[in-house]
Amino acid sequence: MKYKVHRFEINMANDQARLEQFLNSLEGEVVSIIPNIAKTTLFQIYGVTRKIDFLLIIEKKHKL
């Protein structure tokens, strides 16, 4: 089995359609989606708000 990891830069408020288009364009099977939660402001550090700045998408490639 071969896997590929994609880094998908995202603005969670605006990029739902772009994420959907990206996922539908993959040839393999999506195994996992891992969000990276950035802690950049004081409120985010204390857990009041959170910002996801990118997703790691793991794709299982089909054998040819």
PyMOL Python script that loads the backbone (N, CA, C, O; Angstrom):
from pymol import cmd

cmd.read_pdbstr("""\
ATOM      1  N   MET A   1       0.833  -1.183   0.000  1.00  0.00           N
ATOM      2  CA  MET A   1       0.000   0.000   0.000  1.00  0.00           C
ATOM      3  C   MET A   1       0.876   1.245   0.000  1.00  0.00           C
ATOM      4  O   MET A   1       1.926   1.288   0.642  1.00  0.00           O
ATOM      5  N   LYS A   2       0.430   2.235  -0.720  1.00  0.00           N
ATOM      6  CA  LYS A   2       1.120   3.511  -0.740  1.00  0.00           C
ATOM      7  C   LYS A   2       0.154   4.590  -0.272  1.00  0.00           C
ATOM      8  O   LYS A   2      -1.044   4.551  -0.551  1.00  0.00           O
ATOM      9  N   TYR A   3       0.712   5.547   0.444  1.00  0.00           N
ATOM     10  CA  TYR A   3      -0.076   6.645   0.983  1.00  0.00           C
ATOM     11  C   TYR A   3       0.529   7.963   0.526  1.00  0.00           C
ATOM     12  O   TYR A   3       1.733   8.054   0.283  1.00  0.00           O
ATOM     13  N   LYS A   4      -0.302   8.971   0.413  1.00  0.00           N
ATOM     14  CA  LYS A   4       0.161  10.318   0.112  1.00  0.00           C
ATOM     15  C   LYS A   4      -0.479  11.257   1.117  1.00  0.00           C
ATOM     16  O   LYS A   4      -1.668  11.143   1.413  1.00  0.00           O
ATOM     17  N   VAL A   5       0.309  12.185   1.641  1.00  0.00           N
ATOM     18  CA  VAL A   5      -0.190  13.175   2.599  1.00  0.00           C
ATOM     19  C   VAL A   5      -0.268  14.522   1.883  1.00  0.00           C
ATOM     20  O   VAL A   5       0.721  15.009   1.334  1.00  0.00           O
ATOM     21  N   HIS A   6      -1.451  15.108   1.899  1.00  0.00           N
ATOM     22  CA  HIS A   6      -1.695  16.414   1.281  1.00  0.00           C
ATOM     23  C   HIS A   6      -1.848  17.446   2.388  1.00  0.00           C
ATOM     24  O   HIS A   6      -2.487  17.187   3.408  1.00  0.00           O
ATOM     25  N   ARG A   7      -1.264  18.606   2.182  1.00  0.00           N
ATOM     26  CA  ARG A   7      -1.466  19.738   3.095  1.00  0.00           C
ATOM     27  C   ARG A   7      -2.438  20.686   2.414  1.00  0.00           C
ATOM     28  O   ARG A   7      -2.177  21.165   1.310  1.00  0.00           O
ATOM     29  N   PHE A   8      -3.564  20.958   3.075  1.00  0.00           N
ATOM     30  CA  PHE A   8      -4.629  21.775   2.495  1.00  0.00           C
ATOM     31  C   PHE A   8      -4.813  23.017   3.356  1.00  0.00           C
ATOM     32  O   PHE A   8      -5.370  22.947   4.452  1.00  0.00           O
ATOM     33  N   GLU A   9      -4.339  24.159   2.851  1.00  0.00           N
ATOM     34  CA  GLU A   9      -4.510  25.438   3.560  1.00  0.00           C
ATOM     35  C   GLU A   9      -5.992  25.788   3.537  1.00  0.00           C
ATOM     36  O   GLU A   9      -6.645  25.671   2.499  1.00  0.00           O
ATOM     37  N   ILE A  10      -6.530  26.221   4.691  1.00  0.00           N
ATOM     38  CA  ILE A  10      -7.979  26.420   4.757  1.00  0.00           C
ATOM     39  C   ILE A  10      -8.351  27.585   5.660  1.00  0.00           C
ATOM     40  O   ILE A  10      -7.707  27.855   6.673  1.00  0.00           O
ATOM     41  N   ASN A  11      -9.408  28.258   5.255  1.00  0.00           N
ATOM     42  CA  ASN A  11     -10.106  29.219   6.105  1.00  0.00           C
ATOM     43  C   ASN A  11     -11.463  28.575   6.351  1.00  0.00           C
ATOM     44  O   ASN A  11     -12.298  28.537   5.447  1.00  0.00           O
ATOM     45  N   MET A  12     -11.698  28.072   7.553  1.00  0.00           N
ATOM     46  CA  MET A  12     -12.871  27.247   7.841  1.00  0.00           C
ATOM     47  C   MET A  12     -14.186  27.969   7.540  1.00  0.00           C
ATOM     48  O   MET A  12     -15.190  27.310   7.269  1.00  0.00           O
ATOM     49  N   ALA A  13     -14.206  29.277   7.580  1.00  0.00           N
ATOM     50  CA  ALA A  13     -15.446  30.015   7.346  1.00  0.00           C
ATOM     51  C   ALA A  13     -15.803  30.099   5.863  1.00  0.00           C
ATOM     52  O   ALA A  13     -16.970  30.277   5.514  1.00  0.00           O
ATOM     53  N   ASN A  14     -14.794  29.969   4.984  1.00  0.00           N
ATOM     54  CA  ASN A  14     -15.042  30.256   3.569  1.00  0.00           C
ATOM     55  C   ASN A  14     -14.731  29.123   2.596  1.00  0.00           C
ATOM     56  O   ASN A  14     -15.123  29.207   1.433  1.00  0.00           O
ATOM     57  N   ASP A  15     -14.052  28.083   3.020  1.00  0.00           N
ATOM     58  CA  ASP A  15     -13.487  27.124   2.065  1.00  0.00           C
ATOM     59  C   ASP A  15     -14.187  25.772   2.005  1.00  0.00           C
ATOM     60  O   ASP A  15     -13.567  24.795   1.585  1.00  0.00           O
ATOM     61  N   GLN A  16     -15.437  25.676   2.404  1.00  0.00           N
ATOM     62  CA  GLN A  16     -16.129  24.390   2.375  1.00  0.00           C
ATOM     63  C   GLN A  16     -16.231  23.854   0.945  1.00  0.00           C
ATOM     64  O   GLN A  16     -15.966  22.674   0.714  1.00  0.00           O
ATOM     65  N   ALA A  17     -16.603  24.684   0.001  1.00  0.00           N
ATOM     66  CA  ALA A  17     -16.747  24.239  -1.395  1.00  0.00           C
ATOM     67  C   ALA A  17     -15.400  23.845  -1.980  1.00  0.00           C
ATOM     68  O   ALA A  17     -15.311  22.867  -2.722  1.00  0.00           O
ATOM     69  N   ARG A  18     -14.358  24.588  -1.659  1.00  0.00           N
ATOM     70  CA  ARG A  18     -13.013  24.266  -2.168  1.00  0.00           C
ATOM     71  C   ARG A  18     -12.521  22.943  -1.600  1.00  0.00           C
ATOM     72  O   ARG A  18     -11.905  22.158  -2.321  1.00  0.00           O
ATOM     73  N   LEU A  19     -12.782  22.677  -0.309  1.00  0.00           N
ATOM     74  CA  LEU A  19     -12.413  21.406   0.310  1.00  0.00           C
ATOM     75  C   LEU A  19     -13.186  20.255  -0.336  1.00  0.00           C
ATOM     76  O   LEU A  19     -12.611  19.206  -0.626  1.00  0.00           O
ATOM     77  N   GLU A  20     -14.470  20.447  -0.558  1.00  0.00           N
ATOM     78  CA  GLU A  20     -15.282  19.414  -1.193  1.00  0.00           C
ATOM     79  C   GLU A  20     -14.764  19.094  -2.599  1.00  0.00           C
ATOM     80  O   GLU A  20     -14.691  17.927  -2.985  1.00  0.00           O
ATOM     81  N   GLN A  21     -14.410  20.116  -3.348  1.00  0.00           N
ATOM     82  CA  GLN A  21     -13.869  19.914  -4.696  1.00  0.00           C
ATOM     83  C   GLN A  21     -12.540  19.157  -4.633  1.00  0.00           C
ATOM     84  O   GLN A  21     -12.303  18.256  -5.438  1.00  0.00           O
ATOM     85  N   PHE A  22     -11.680  19.515  -3.689  1.00  0.00           N
ATOM     86  CA  PHE A  22     -10.394  18.838  -3.543  1.00  0.00           C
ATOM     87  C   PHE A  22     -10.582  17.354  -3.206  1.00  0.00           C
ATOM     88  O   PHE A  22      -9.948  16.490  -3.812  1.00  0.00           O
ATOM     89  N   LEU A  23     -11.451  17.068  -2.243  1.00  0.00           N
ATOM     90  CA  LEU A  23     -11.679  15.677  -1.835  1.00  0.00           C
ATOM     91  C   LEU A  23     -12.256  14.850  -2.980  1.00  0.00           C
ATOM     92  O   LEU A  23     -11.882  13.690  -3.151  1.00  0.00           O
ATOM     93  N   ASN A  24     -13.157  15.430  -3.762  1.00  0.00           N
ATOM     94  CA  ASN A  24     -13.740  14.713  -4.892  1.00  0.00           C
ATOM     95  C   ASN A  24     -12.742  14.507  -6.030  1.00  0.00           C
ATOM     96  O   ASN A  24     -12.947  13.634  -6.873  1.00  0.00           O
ATOM     97  N   SER A  25     -11.669  15.294  -6.069  1.00  0.00           N
ATOM     98  CA  SER A  25     -10.670  15.148  -7.131  1.00  0.00           C
ATOM     99  C   SER A  25      -9.626  14.077  -6.819  1.00  0.00           C
ATOM    100  O   SER A  25      -8.867  13.687  -7.706  1.00  0.00           O
ATOM    101  N   LEU A  26      -9.575  13.600  -5.588  1.00  0.00           N
ATOM    102  CA  LEU A  26      -8.591  12.583  -5.222  1.00  0.00           C
ATOM    103  C   LEU A  26      -8.924  11.259  -5.900  1.00  0.00           C
ATOM    104  O   LEU A  26     -10.091  10.891  -6.029  1.00  0.00           O
ATOM    105  N   GLU A  27      -7.892  10.553  -6.328  1.00  0.00           N
ATOM    106  CA  GLU A  27      -8.096   9.271  -7.001  1.00  0.00           C
ATOM    107  C   GLU A  27      -8.167   8.119  -6.015  1.00  0.00           C
ATOM    108  O   GLU A  27      -8.817   7.111  -6.293  1.00  0.00           O
ATOM    109  N   GLY A  28      -7.518   8.246  -4.880  1.00  0.00           N
ATOM    110  CA  GLY A  28      -7.485   7.185  -3.889  1.00  0.00           C
ATOM    111  C   GLY A  28      -8.564   7.361  -2.835  1.00  0.00           C
ATOM    112  O   GLY A  28      -9.514   8.124  -3.009  1.00  0.00           O
ATOM    113  N   GLU A  29      -8.393   6.635  -1.737  1.00  0.00           N
ATOM    114  CA  GLU A  29      -9.339   6.646  -0.631  1.00  0.00           C
ATOM    115  C   GLU A  29      -8.808   7.545   0.484  1.00  0.00           C
ATOM    116  O   GLU A  29      -7.640   7.448   0.860  1.00  0.00           O
ATOM    117  N   VAL A  30      -9.670   8.423   1.014  1.00  0.00           N
ATOM    118  CA  VAL A  30      -9.275   9.280   2.135  1.00  0.00           C
ATOM    119  C   VAL A  30      -9.286   8.435   3.401  1.00  0.00           C
ATOM    120  O   VAL A  30     -10.319   7.888   3.789  1.00  0.00           O
ATOM    121  N   VAL A  31      -8.114   8.334   4.044  1.00  0.00           N
ATOM    122  CA  VAL A  31      -7.971   7.531   5.258  1.00  0.00           C
ATOM    123  C   VAL A  31      -8.238   8.382   6.490  1.00  0.00           C
ATOM    124  O   VAL A  31      -8.889   7.937   7.435  1.00  0.00           O
ATOM    125  N   SER A  32      -7.727   9.615   6.472  1.00  0.00           N
ATOM    126  CA  SER A  32      -7.857  10.463   7.650  1.00  0.00           C
ATOM    127  C   SER A  32      -7.709  11.931   7.259  1.00  0.00           C
ATOM    128  O   SER A  32      -7.025  12.267   6.292  1.00  0.00           O
ATOM    129  N   ILE A  33      -8.361  12.793   8.026  1.00  0.00           N
ATOM    130  CA  ILE A  33      -8.187  14.242   7.899  1.00  0.00           C
ATOM    131  C   ILE A  33      -7.812  14.755   9.281  1.00  0.00           C
ATOM    132  O   ILE A  33      -8.558  14.592  10.247  1.00  0.00           O
ATOM    133  N   ILE A  34      -6.631  15.385   9.357  1.00  0.00           N
ATOM    134  CA  ILE A  34      -6.101  15.852  10.642  1.00  0.00           C
ATOM    135  C   ILE A  34      -6.011  17.370  10.611  1.00  0.00           C
ATOM    136  O   ILE A  34      -5.250  17.915   9.811  1.00  0.00           O
ATOM    137  N   PRO A  35      -6.765  18.072  11.457  1.00  0.00           N
ATOM    138  CA  PRO A  35      -6.669  19.534  11.498  1.00  0.00           C
ATOM    139  C   PRO A  35      -5.465  19.981  12.320  1.00  0.00           C
ATOM    140  O   PRO A  35      -5.121  19.366  13.329  1.00  0.00           O
ATOM    141  N   ASN A  36      -4.839  21.053  11.875  1.00  0.00           N
ATOM    142  CA  ASN A  36      -3.778  21.686  12.660  1.00  0.00           C
ATOM    143  C   ASN A  36      -4.386  22.909  13.329  1.00  0.00           C
ATOM    144  O   ASN A  36      -4.785  23.859  12.654  1.00  0.00           O
ATOM    145  N   ILE A  37      -4.456  22.887  14.641  1.00  0.00           N
ATOM    146  CA  ILE A  37      -5.054  23.981  15.399  1.00  0.00           C
ATOM    147  C   ILE A  37      -3.942  24.921  15.839  1.00  0.00           C
ATOM    148  O   ILE A  37      -3.088  24.564  16.650  1.00  0.00           O
ATOM    149  N   ALA A  38      -3.973  26.121  15.291  1.00  0.00           N
ATOM    150  CA  ALA A  38      -2.963  27.129  15.600  1.00  0.00           C
ATOM    151  C   ALA A  38      -3.375  27.899  16.837  1.00  0.00           C
ATOM    152  O   ALA A  38      -4.540  28.269  16.984  1.00  0.00           O
ATOM    153  N   LYS A  39      -2.436  28.140  17.719  1.00  0.00           N
ATOM    154  CA  LYS A  39      -2.685  28.969  18.893  1.00  0.00           C
ATOM    155  C   LYS A  39      -1.824  30.220  18.749  1.00  0.00           C
ATOM    156  O   LYS A  39      -0.639  30.229  19.081  1.00  0.00           O
ATOM    157  N   THR A  40      -2.454  31.267  18.248  1.00  0.00           N
ATOM    158  CA  THR A  40      -1.688  32.462  17.931  1.00  0.00           C
ATOM    159  C   THR A  40      -2.051  33.681  18.772  1.00  0.00           C
ATOM    160  O   THR A  40      -1.256  34.616  18.866  1.00  0.00           O
ATOM    161  N   THR A  41      -3.223  33.691  19.379  1.00  0.00           N
ATOM    162  CA  THR A  41      -3.594  34.842  20.204  1.00  0.00           C
ATOM    163  C   THR A  41      -3.769  34.379  21.644  1.00  0.00           C
ATOM    164  O   THR A  41      -3.828  33.177  21.907  1.00  0.00           O
ATOM    165  N   LEU A  42      -3.851  35.294  22.550  1.00  0.00           N
ATOM    166  CA  LEU A  42      -4.026  34.968  23.961  1.00  0.00           C
ATOM    167  C   LEU A  42      -5.319  34.194  24.193  1.00  0.00           C
ATOM    168  O   LEU A  42      -5.341  33.251  24.985  1.00  0.00           O
ATOM    169  N   PHE A  43      -6.403  34.585  23.507  1.00  0.00           N
ATOM    170  CA  PHE A  43      -7.670  33.856  23.648  1.00  0.00           C
ATOM    171  C   PHE A  43      -7.538  32.417  23.151  1.00  0.00           C
ATOM    172  O   PHE A  43      -8.092  31.497  23.753  1.00  0.00           O
ATOM    173  N   GLN A  44      -6.798  32.220  22.043  1.00  0.00           N
ATOM    174  CA  GLN A  44      -6.611  30.876  21.511  1.00  0.00           C
ATOM    175  C   GLN A  44      -5.739  30.035  22.433  1.00  0.00           C
ATOM    176  O   GLN A  44      -5.990  28.841  22.598  1.00  0.00           O
ATOM    177  N   ILE A  45      -4.736  30.630  23.025  1.00  0.00           N
ATOM    178  CA  ILE A  45      -3.860  29.891  23.944  1.00  0.00           C
ATOM    179  C   ILE A  45      -4.650  29.380  25.137  1.00  0.00           C
ATOM    180  O   ILE A  45      -4.411  28.264  25.597  1.00  0.00           O
ATOM    181  N   TYR A  46      -5.587  30.176  25.650  1.00  0.00           N
ATOM    182  CA  TYR A  46      -6.389  29.761  26.801  1.00  0.00           C
ATOM    183  C   TYR A  46      -7.640  28.972  26.402  1.00  0.00           C
ATOM    184  O   TYR A  46      -8.453  28.627  27.259  1.00  0.00           O
ATOM    185  N   GLY A  47      -7.795  28.689  25.123  1.00  0.00           N
ATOM    186  CA  GLY A  47      -8.871  27.812  24.681  1.00  0.00           C
ATOM    187  C   GLY A  47     -10.219  28.469  24.480  1.00  0.00           C
ATOM    188  O   GLY A  47     -11.218  27.770  24.309  1.00  0.00           O
ATOM    189  N   VAL A  48     -10.280  29.787  24.496  1.00  0.00           N
ATOM    190  CA  VAL A  48     -11.552  30.474  24.288  1.00  0.00           C
ATOM    191  C   VAL A  48     -11.957  30.368  22.812  1.00  0.00           C
ATOM    192  O   VAL A  48     -13.120  30.106  22.504  1.00  0.00           O
ATOM    193  N   THR A  49     -11.012  30.570  21.917  1.00  0.00           N
ATOM    194  CA  THR A  49     -11.252  30.432  20.478  1.00  0.00           C
ATOM    195  C   THR A  49     -10.156  29.573  19.880  1.00  0.00           C
ATOM    196  O   THR A  49      -9.079  29.423  20.458  1.00  0.00           O
ATOM    197  N   ARG A  50     -10.439  29.016  18.727  1.00  0.00           N
ATOM    198  CA  ARG A  50      -9.440  28.206  18.025  1.00  0.00           C
ATOM    199  C   ARG A  50      -9.459  28.554  16.556  1.00  0.00           C
ATOM    200  O   ARG A  50     -10.473  29.001  16.020  1.00  0.00           O
ATOM    201  N   LYS A  51      -8.317  28.343  15.906  1.00  0.00           N
ATOM    202  CA  LYS A  51      -8.205  28.615  14.483  1.00  0.00           C
ATOM    203  C   LYS A  51      -7.530  27.415  13.832  1.00  0.00           C
ATOM    204  O   LYS A  51      -6.427  27.031  14.222  1.00  0.00           O
ATOM    205  N   ILE A  52      -8.187  26.828  12.846  1.00  0.00           N
ATOM    206  CA  ILE A  52      -7.576  25.755  12.073  1.00  0.00           C
ATOM    207  C   ILE A  52      -6.973  26.401  10.836  1.00  0.00           C
ATOM    208  O   ILE A  52      -7.687  26.993  10.027  1.00  0.00           O
ATOM    209  N   ASP A  53      -5.653  26.288  10.689  1.00  0.00           N
ATOM    210  CA  ASP A  53      -5.015  26.947   9.557  1.00  0.00           C
ATOM    211  C   ASP A  53      -4.731  26.008   8.389  1.00  0.00           C
ATOM    212  O   ASP A  53      -4.615  26.465   7.251  1.00  0.00           O
ATOM    213  N   PHE A  54      -4.617  24.712   8.645  1.00  0.00           N
ATOM    214  CA  PHE A  54      -4.503  23.772   7.535  1.00  0.00           C
ATOM    215  C   PHE A  54      -4.939  22.388   7.973  1.00  0.00           C
ATOM    216  O   PHE A  54      -5.021  22.091   9.165  1.00  0.00           O
ATOM    217  N   LEU A  55      -5.218  21.542   6.979  1.00  0.00           N
ATOM    218  CA  LEU A  55      -5.594  20.152   7.215  1.00  0.00           C
ATOM    219  C   LEU A  55      -4.545  19.262   6.574  1.00  0.00           C
ATOM    220  O   LEU A  55      -4.048  19.566   5.490  1.00  0.00           O
ATOM    221  N   LEU A  56      -4.205  18.170   7.235  1.00  0.00           N
ATOM    222  CA  LEU A  56      -3.424  17.120   6.601  1.00  0.00           C
ATOM    223  C   LEU A  56      -4.417  16.051   6.178  1.00  0.00           C
ATOM    224  O   LEU A  56      -5.177  15.538   6.999  1.00  0.00           O
ATOM    225  N   ILE A  57      -4.408  15.719   4.900  1.00  0.00           N
ATOM    226  CA  ILE A  57      -5.336  14.733   4.353  1.00  0.00           C
ATOM    227  C   ILE A  57      -4.514  13.548   3.882  1.00  0.00           C
ATOM    228  O   ILE A  57      -3.674  13.686   2.993  1.00  0.00           O
ATOM    229  N   ILE A  58      -4.749  12.383   4.471  1.00  0.00           N
ATOM    230  CA  ILE A  58      -4.006  11.178   4.132  1.00  0.00           C
ATOM    231  C   ILE A  58      -4.826  10.376   3.139  1.00  0.00           C
ATOM    232  O   ILE A  58      -5.972  10.010   3.398  1.00  0.00           O
ATOM    233  N   GLU A  59      -4.208  10.112   1.992  1.00  0.00           N
ATOM    234  CA  GLU A  59      -4.875   9.400   0.913  1.00  0.00           C
ATOM    235  C   GLU A  59      -4.184   8.058   0.689  1.00  0.00           C
ATOM    236  O   GLU A  59      -2.961   7.988   0.572  1.00  0.00           O
ATOM    237  N   LYS A  60      -4.973   7.012   0.633  1.00  0.00           N
ATOM    238  CA  LYS A  60      -4.464   5.670   0.313  1.00  0.00           C
ATOM    239  C   LYS A  60      -4.576   5.507  -1.202  1.00  0.00           C
ATOM    240  O   LYS A  60      -5.671   5.532  -1.764  1.00  0.00           O
ATOM    241  N   LYS A  61      -3.418   5.340  -1.853  1.00  0.00           N
ATOM    242  CA  LYS A  61      -3.381   5.219  -3.302  1.00  0.00           C
ATOM    243  C   LYS A  61      -3.828   3.842  -3.736  1.00  0.00           C
ATOM    244  O   LYS A  61      -3.513   2.846  -3.085  1.00  0.00           O
ATOM    245  N   HIS A  62      -4.556   3.783  -4.826  1.00  0.00           N
ATOM    246  CA  HIS A  62      -4.983   2.501  -5.402  1.00  0.00           C
ATOM    247  C   HIS A  62      -3.829   1.880  -6.178  1.00  0.00           C
ATOM    248  O   HIS A  62      -3.060   2.585  -6.832  1.00  0.00           O
ATOM    249  N   LYS A  63      -3.714   0.576  -6.102  1.00  0.00           N
ATOM    250  CA  LYS A  63      -2.702  -0.137  -6.882  1.00  0.00           C
ATOM    251  C   LYS A  63      -3.159  -0.196  -8.328  1.00  0.00           C
ATOM    252  O   LYS A  63      -4.336  -0.415  -8.616  1.00  0.00           O
ATOM    253  N   LEU A  64      -2.211   0.003  -9.231  1.00  0.00           N
ATOM    254  CA  LEU A  64      -2.538  -0.072 -10.658  1.00  0.00           C
ATOM    255  C   LEU A  64      -2.009  -1.337 -11.271  1.00  0.00           C
ATOM    256  O   LEU A  64      -2.192  -1.567 -12.466  1.00  0.00           O
TER     257      LEU A  64
END
""", "prot")
cmd.dss("prot")
cmd.show_as("cartoon", "prot")
cmd.util.cbc("prot")
cmd.orient("prot")
